[in-house]
Amino acid sequence: MEQKLQKQVAIITGANSGIGAGVAAALAGAGATVVINYPLPALQPAAEAVLNHIQQQGGKGITYCCDVSNEQQVQQMFADVIRQFGTVDILVNNAGIQKDAPFEQMTLAQWNAVLNINLTGQFLCAREAIREFLRRGIDADKSKSAGKIICMSSVHEVIPWAGHANYAASKGGIMMLMKSIAQEYAPKKIRINSICPGAIQTPINQSAWDTPEALKKLLTLIPYQRIGEPDDIGKAAVWLASDDSDYVTGTSLFVDGGMTLYPGFSTNG
């Protein structure tokens, strides 16, 4: 892969598996030094496995344990990374969870858990990244912009999802958080965008694709007739983090095989 992110430092939250791991590998392949964030000490082996794979491919990085919904831990993570590497150039706000329930049975704990990680976590990390971008300013040897933030959203920022009200609400919130801060900081040459994955083959949704019957049902929602892979998202992240997308900010990039094309209407509804 072309080294479009040479000399840049990228924090990827929730990078111990799934989409986050795929994004970390792609950014490292493009030359970035990656910080593989994971939320709990028990997940350190998974994060180290991601790092080992990256290092075997010639990439560079570290692992870092931090609960993105905890303000103090987020501030400490950024302070430690800046102390070790000098700055942060790229943030991929990827950490996210699901706690599904029919709406009338959904508990406040389930609601708060999802909003705290998926939305508040993105606020806390983006705020620290922007503070660092403003402090440092543009380093023309690395990038045309002062910093890049990629918010991991979902097709469910626009597609309602019964039984997943907390998750869909968090993703709709990410859309407006992303657009609002993109508008606010574009004059400072800070670019902020979202990637909106559709169905991606990860552990979080394994039940949706791990049998032929489940996969056939899932593909009825995907006009392109294949389930996505973490590398599909990784490639999009590299583009958004590089100067190839220097004129792109405040945009939701749907990487979904056409899921947002409302395939149910392909035969005239």
Secondary structure as UniProt FT lines:
FT   TURN            4..7
FT   STRAND          9..12
FT   TURN            13..16
FT   HELIX           18..29
FT   TURN            30..31
FT   STRAND          33..38
FT   HELIX           41..43
FT   HELIX           44..56
FT   TURN            57..58
FT   STRAND          60..65
FT   TURN            68..69
FT   HELIX           71..85
FT   STRAND          90..93
FT   HELIX           103..105
FT   HELIX           108..115
FT   HELIX           116..120
FT   HELIX           121..136
FT   TURN            140..142
FT   STRAND          147..152
FT   HELIX           155..157
FT   TURN            162..163
FT   HELIX           165..185
FT   HELIX           186..188
FT   STRAND          190..197
FT   HELIX           203..208
FT   HELIX           212..219
FT   TURN            220..221
FT   TURN            223..224
FT   HELIX           230..241
FT   HELIX           243..245
FT   TURN            246..247
FT   STRAND          252..255
FT   TURN            257..258
FT   HELIX           259..261
FT   HELIX           263..265
FT   TURN            266..267
//
